[in-house]
Amino acid sequence: MVRRSLAVAATALILLATGGLTGCGSDRSNSAPPPSQSPTHGAEEEKDARFLAIVEQQGVLSANPDVNLVKLGHFVCQDDLGILKVDPGLAAAELVSEDHSLSQAEAEIVQQAAIKVYCPDMAP
Protein backbone atom coordinates (compact mmCIF):
# COMPACT_ATOMS: atom_id res chain seq x y z
CA MET A 1 0.00 0.00 0.00
CA VAL A 2 2.83 2.36 0.85
CA ARG A 3 4.54 1.59 -2.46
CA ARG A 4 1.37 2.32 -4.37
CA SER A 5 0.88 5.59 -2.51
CA LEU A 6 4.45 6.57 -3.34
CA ALA A 7 3.94 5.64 -6.98
CA VAL A 8 0.73 7.66 -7.16
CA ALA A 9 2.40 10.59 -5.45
CA ALA A 10 5.37 10.41 -7.80
CA THR A 11 3.08 10.25 -10.82
CA ALA A 12 1.09 13.21 -9.53
CA LEU A 13 4.29 15.15 -8.97
CA ILE A 14 5.46 14.42 -12.50
CA LEU A 15 2.13 15.43 -13.98
CA LEU A 16 2.07 18.58 -11.89
CA ALA A 17 5.63 19.45 -12.89
CA THR A 18 5.10 18.90 -16.60
CA GLY A 19 1.76 20.66 -16.50
CA GLY A 20 3.42 23.56 -14.74
CA LEU A 21 6.12 23.72 -17.36
CA THR A 22 3.68 23.90 -20.24
CA GLY A 23 1.61 26.48 -18.41
CA CYS A 24 4.62 28.64 -17.58
CA GLY A 25 6.49 28.18 -20.84
CA SER A 26 7.54 31.11 -22.94
CA ASP A 27 5.03 32.57 -25.36
CA ARG A 28 6.41 31.79 -28.80
CA SER A 29 4.22 34.43 -30.44
CA ASN A 30 6.60 37.09 -29.13
CA SER A 31 9.73 35.31 -30.26
CA ALA A 32 11.52 36.33 -33.43
CA PRO A 33 10.65 34.38 -36.57
CA PRO A 34 13.25 31.90 -37.76
CA PRO A 35 15.89 33.45 -40.00
CA SER A 36 14.96 33.16 -43.63
CA GLN A 37 17.33 31.65 -46.12
CA SER A 38 19.14 34.03 -48.36
CA PRO A 39 18.15 33.92 -52.05
CA THR A 40 21.68 32.79 -52.91
CA HIS A 41 21.47 29.85 -50.53
CA GLY A 42 18.17 28.76 -52.06
CA ALA A 43 19.58 29.05 -55.58
CA GLU A 44 22.57 26.90 -54.63
CA GLU A 45 20.29 24.25 -53.15
CA GLU A 46 18.26 24.30 -56.36
CA LYS A 47 21.41 23.80 -58.42
CA ASP A 48 22.50 20.95 -56.16
CA ALA A 49 19.10 19.29 -56.58
CA ARG A 50 19.29 19.65 -60.39
CA PHE A 51 22.81 18.22 -60.40
CA LEU A 52 21.79 15.24 -58.26
CA ALA A 53 18.72 14.63 -60.44
CA ILE A 54 20.88 14.47 -63.58
CA VAL A 55 23.41 12.17 -61.93
CA GLU A 56 20.69 9.91 -60.56
CA GLN A 57 18.85 9.82 -63.89
CA GLN A 58 22.07 8.68 -65.55
CA GLY A 59 22.44 5.85 -63.02
CA VAL A 60 25.54 6.98 -61.13
CA LEU A 61 25.83 4.79 -58.06
CA SER A 62 28.37 6.37 -55.74
CA ALA A 63 28.81 4.60 -52.43
CA ASN A 64 29.16 8.02 -50.84
CA PRO A 65 26.25 10.23 -49.76
CA ASP A 66 24.74 12.85 -52.07
CA VAL A 67 26.60 15.63 -50.28
CA ASN A 68 29.88 14.08 -51.45
CA LEU A 69 28.63 13.93 -55.03
CA VAL A 70 27.74 17.62 -54.79
CA LYS A 71 31.25 18.31 -53.51
CA LEU A 72 32.65 16.41 -56.49
CA GLY A 73 30.45 18.50 -58.78
CA HIS A 74 31.86 21.69 -57.32
CA PHE A 75 35.36 20.19 -57.52
CA VAL A 76 34.92 19.81 -61.29
CA CYS A 77 34.40 23.54 -61.60
CA GLN A 78 37.58 24.35 -59.67
CA ASP A 79 39.75 23.27 -62.58
CA ASP A 80 42.44 25.92 -62.19
CA LEU A 81 44.81 24.21 -64.63
CA GLY A 82 42.28 23.86 -67.44
CA ILE A 83 42.62 20.06 -67.55
CA LEU A 84 38.91 19.79 -68.24
CA LYS A 85 39.20 21.60 -71.57
CA VAL A 86 42.44 19.89 -72.58
CA ASP A 87 41.70 16.31 -71.49
CA PRO A 88 38.20 15.61 -70.09
CA GLY A 89 39.12 11.93 -69.59
CA LEU A 90 42.01 12.86 -67.33
CA ALA A 91 39.78 15.25 -65.40
CA ALA A 92 37.23 12.44 -64.90
CA ALA A 93 40.02 10.13 -63.74
CA GLU A 94 40.79 12.72 -61.08
CA LEU A 95 37.19 12.40 -59.88
CA VAL A 96 37.63 8.63 -59.63
CA SER A 97 40.66 9.22 -57.43
CA GLU A 98 38.47 11.42 -55.19
CA ASP A 99 35.62 8.85 -55.03
CA HIS A 100 36.88 5.31 -55.58
CA SER A 101 33.33 3.96 -55.78
CA LEU A 102 32.84 5.70 -59.14
CA SER A 103 33.77 4.07 -62.41
CA GLN A 104 35.42 6.17 -65.11
CA ALA A 105 32.11 6.32 -67.02
CA GLU A 106 30.24 7.47 -63.89
CA ALA A 107 32.89 10.10 -63.21
CA GLU A 108 32.39 11.41 -66.73
CA ILE A 109 28.64 11.67 -66.07
CA VAL A 110 29.31 13.55 -62.81
CA GLN A 111 31.67 15.82 -64.71
CA GLN A 112 29.14 16.54 -67.48
CA ALA A 113 26.35 17.18 -64.98
CA ALA A 114 28.57 19.53 -62.99
CA ILE A 115 29.47 21.49 -66.09
CA LYS A 116 25.84 21.72 -67.14
CA VAL A 117 24.62 22.92 -63.75
CA TYR A 118 27.50 24.66 -61.99
CA CYS A 119 29.91 25.96 -64.62
CA PRO A 120 28.57 25.88 -68.20
CA ASP A 121 31.35 28.24 -69.28
CA MET A 122 33.88 25.43 -68.70
CA ALA A 123 32.42 23.10 -71.31
CA PRO A 124 35.19 21.53 -73.41
MARKOL-267203 format. One record per atom (N, C-alpha, C, O): x, y negated, z; residue in one letter. Coordinates in pm, whole numbers, plus 50000, padded with zeros to 5 digits. Layout:
<rs>
XYZA...
</rs>
This chain:
<rs>
500825011950000M500005000050000M500864987550000M500564977749932M501954987950078V502834976450085V503514974249950V503664962949905V503914985349885R504544984149754R503584977949653R503964969349574R502354982249658R501374976849563R501134962149590R500994954349496R501074958249713S500884944149749S502074935849700S501904924749650S503274941449715L504454934349666L504434933249515L504804922849459L504014943849448A503944943649302A502924933549255A503164926149159A501774933149321V500734923449284V501224909449311V500984900449230V501894907349422A502404894149455A503474889849355A503504878249312A504334899149317A505374895949220A504764892549085A505194883149018A503764900249044T503084897548918T502414883948922T502484876248825T501764880949032A501094867949047A502094856649041A501834846248981A503254858649103L504294848549103L504804846148961L505024834748920L504994857048888I505464855848750I504434848548665I504774839548588I503184852448678L502134845748602L502034831048639L501854822548551L502144828048765L502074814248811L503264806348756L503104795048710L504444812448760A505634805548711A505554803048561A505834791948516A505174813048485T505104811048340T503974801748303T504094793848210T502874802648375G501764793448350G502164779348382G501784769948312G502934777748487G503424764448526G504384758848423G504394746848398G505174767548364L506124762848264L505414757948139L505784747748082L504384765348096T503684761047976T502884748548004T502724740047915T502374747148125G501614735248159G502504723048174G502064711848145G503724724948218C504624713648242C505614711548130C506474702748140C505534719248025G506494718247916G506454704847849G505494697247865G507484701847774S507544688947706S506504688347595S506174698547535S506014676547570D505034674347464D505794672647333D506474662647313D505664682447245R506414682147120R505914671247024R506614667846929R504734665947048S504224655746956S505054643046964S505054635046870S505764640947075N506604629147087N508044631647043N508854622347036N508354643947013S509734646946974S509944643046828S508994642146750S511184640846794A511524636746657A511284648346562A511494659846599A510844645446441P510654656246343P512004662346307P513044655946322P511984674846261P513254681046224P513894673346109P513204667846024P515234673046109P515894665546000P515574671745866P515594683945850P515284663345771S514964668445637S516264671245563S517314665545592S516164680345468Q517334683545388Q517564672545287Q516634666545234Q518814669945263S519144659745164S518794665145025S518814677245003S518474656244931P518154660844795P519304668844734P519064678344659P520534665044764T521684672144709T521724686444759T521984695844684T521454688144889H521474701544947H520404710344882H520664721944852H519244704944860G518174712444794G518524716144651G518214727144605G519174706944581A519584709544442A520634720544437A520614728844346A521544720544533E522574731044537E521934744644565E522314754644505E520984744944656E520294757544685E519554762644562E519504774644537E518974753344487E518264757044364E519234762944261E518924772744195E520404756844250K521414762044158K521864775944201K522004785044119K522084777544332D522504790544384D521444801144353D521784812344314D520184797644370A519104807144342A519064810744193A518864822344158A519264800744106R519294803543961R520464812543926R520324822043848R521624809743984F522814817843960F522564832244002F522844841543927F522044834044124L521794847644174L520744854844089L520844866944069L519744847644040A518724853743956A519344858943826A519014869943781A520224851143766I520884855343642I521734867743667I521684877443592I522514867243773V523414878343807V522614891043836V522964901943790V521534889443911E520694900943944E520014906543819E519944918643801E519534897643734Q518854901843611Q519804909843521Q519384918843449Q521084906343527Q522074913243445Q522604925943512Q523444932943455Q522114928943632G522444941543698G523774941843770G524334952643790G524294930443811V525544930243887V525264935544026V524364930844095V526054945444066L525834952144194L527034950544285L527754960244310L527274938644333S528374936344426S528024942744560S526874942344603S529014948344624A528814954044757A528744942944862A528324945144975A529164931144824N529164919844916N527824912644914N527064913844818N527524905145020P526254897745024P526184886644918P527194882744860P524964881944894D524744871544793D525614859244817D526094853144722D525814855744942V526604843744972V528014845144916V528614835144875V528554857244913N529884859244855N529844858044703N530794853144643N528764862544642L528634860744497L528554845944462L529144841444363L527844838344543V527744823844521V529134817644534V529504808944455V529894822044634K531254816944649K532104820144527K532884811844481K531934832244473L532654835944351L532244826844235L533074822644156L530944823944226G530454815044122G531104801344130G531504795644028G531204796044251H531864783144268H533364784244240H533984774844189H533944795644274F535364798144248F535664797344098F536704792244058F534754802444017V534924801943871V535134787543826V535964784743740V534374778643883C534404764643840C535594756843896C535784745143862C536384763043979Q537584756544033Q538824760843957Q539904762344015Q538674762643829D539754767343742D540664755643707D540564749843599D541564752343799D542444740843781D543444742843667D543884733143605D543794755243639L544814757943537L544224759743398L544974760943301L542914759943386G542284761443256G542334775543201G542184777643080G542544785443289I542624799443245I541314803643178I541324811343082I540224798543228L538914802143176L538794799243027L538244807242951L539294787742985K539204784042843K540224791442758K539984794342641K541374794542817V542444801142742V542204816242733V542324822142625V541864822442847D541704836942851D540594840742949D540864843643066D539324840742902P538204843942991P538344857843055P537894859843169P538934867342985G539124880743041G540034880643162G539784887643260G541084872743155L542014871443267L541324864443385L541524868143501L540524854443354A539784847543460A538804857143528A538644856643650A538154865643452A537234875643510A538004885743594A537524890143698A539194889443548A540024898743626A540374892743761A540514899943860A540524879743765E540794872843892E539594874243986E539764875444108E538384873943930L537194876044012L537164890144069L536774892144184L537584899943990V537634913744037V538604914744154V538364922144249V539704907444146S540664907844257S540094901244383S540524904444494S539144892144367E538474885844481E537384894744538E537144894544659E536704902444454D535624911544497D535844924944428D535434927044314D536494933944499H536884946944442H535684955744408H535844965844339H534494952244454S533334960444422S532784957244283S531914964444233S533294946644220L532844943044086L533684950043981L534894951543996L533034954343875S533774959343759S534174947143675S533714936043700S535014949243578Q535424938343489Q534204932543416Q534064920443402Q533314941343370A532114936843298A531214928643391A530664918443350A531064932943516E530244925343611E530874911843642E530174901843656E532194911643654A532894899043679A532684889243564A532534877243585A532654894443443E532394885943327E530984880243332E530754868743293E530034888143378I528644883343393I528594872443500I527954862143479I529254874643612V529314864543719V529924851743664V529434840743690V530984853243588Q531674841843529Q530744834143435Q530664821843443Q530054841143347Q529144834643252Q527984827743323Q527574816843284Q527454834343426A526354828243502A526824815843576A526104805843583A528024816443630A528574804743701A528754793043607A528424781643640A529284795843489I529474785143391I528134779043352I527994766843345I527164787643327K525844782843286K525194774043392K524584763843359K525324777943518V524624770843625V525454759743690V524954748643710V526714762743721Y527504753443801Y528404744043720Y528594732443758Y528944748843610C529914740443538C529834742743387C530774748043328C528734738843324P528574741243180P529644734643095P529884738742981P530294724343148D531354717643072D532614726143060D533514722642983D532694737043134M533884745743130M533714757743036M534554766743034M532654757842961A532424769042869A533594770342772A534064760442717A534064782742752P535194784742659P534804781642516P535624782842425P
</rs>
